[in-house]
């Protein structure tokens, strides 16, 4: 599979570690995830299923890297942020959205 095509994925969250997620191919599920990693991860809890394409925006992961890694090794592990946690991530995303907003589309009379 090339990284320029979309793939249906399952995303599991760790019950042991906040903000840690495991992306796997929908059909393969957890089959290719090493047993040792699953022990460290804890009992996986399905967070969502999604169709991921290279141009789809993810909050804390590069979609091309996710697709490539899932294709090559069977899973992608998203680690928790190490620089300020969820609040810092949310604030960075808000700042990025404000910077990328079209100035002509804000405010005004509706």
C-alpha positions, 0 to 999 in steps of 0.5 A: 500500500502506498501512503497516497491512498486512503485506509480504513482504520480503528483507533484504540485508546489506552486505559493505562496512559492518558492520550495514548492511541493505537491506530491499526488497519480495520480488517487486521485489527490488533493481529500485527501489534506486538504482545509486549506493546499490548501489555504496556498499552493495557486493555485497548478501548475502541475510540473510533473508526475512520477512513484516513487519507493523506490530506485528512487533518489529525490533531496530533499525528501526520496522516501520511506517517500514520498510513505508512507506518500502519502499512509497514508494521501493522500499527501506529502508536501515538504517544501522549504530548510531552509539552504541556498536555491536552490544554497546550495541544488545544491552544496550539490548534486554536492558534493555528486555526486563527492564523489560517482563517480567511480574514474576509470570512470573520465577523460582519453582518449575517 
